[in-house]
């Protein structure tokens, strides 16, 4: 009888494991980033070039019910070169449920504004950087890879995502501290819509209100990209991240594009951007980049100039798993 009970228990445990889907995915990257120092940094002897690496591992678990409803969860392990203690960091998890194109996430969620389809498309190279656009797109909550800071330990987020063919709608809400003890940060609300027409024209819009919990930090984004050829695209992005006199990043517009060579592996990319802050040394920033597909990995490099007229460059390799 005891052996039968043990066998039955083992069978149930095995069946439970078989019904679930647990996987690890992520990426690794390493290379060199150069950023031109200003005069004070040069006088202090600050290095302009650094080896910068990252290892990210997403741990996902999911299960499906007999009625076709999917449940899942994620948390992340991440190590960044130069992090505070030099060790890999865990983060807050998120749970999700999905059915018939509708998904709801709870916890450390991917926010609607940060998940917009075009907002990061000016980024270049294996490090996916854009000093002319992404770096001045404002402050807003996003999926947190390294754990919440002290005044957000009871942070909670909710995201709703609905996909219908080529249309994607998102809304998100983040309460920085649902305990009510932190009176400094506000609740953030975000919305996003993406639509692809005829597999060539991509249209995107997004907004975040009280971005990153900052009262009055309202950000608006519009973007469009068109595939002029099967191997060439051109896009235009605009973000209003608030007025500089209020401590925000101002308005930025960027024209960008990419072109894949005949080898099917080499992708050239570039952007030029304009930002309206009065404190800029120049109102124009630009960048050029290249990525070479190794099949499961890519080599990438970029050369950019920011609004302080400083030059930055990078070269590295990134692989997915």
Secondary structure, DSSP 8 states (H G I E B T S, - for coil): -HHHHHHHHHHHHHHHHHHEEEEEEEEEEEEEEEE---HHHHHHT--SEEEEEEEEEEEEEEEE-TTS-EEEEEEEEEEETT-SSSS-EE---EEEEEETTEEEEEES---TTTT-SSTTTT-BTTTTB-TTTGGGS-------SS---GGGTT-EEEEEEEEETTEEEEEEEEES-TTS---SS--EEEEEEEEEETTTEEEEEEEEESGGG-TT--EEEEEEEEEEETTEEEEEEEEE---GGGTS--EEEEEEEEEE-TTSSEEEEEEEEEE--TT-S-SEEEEEEEEEE-SSEEEEEEEEE-TTS-EEEEEEEEEE-
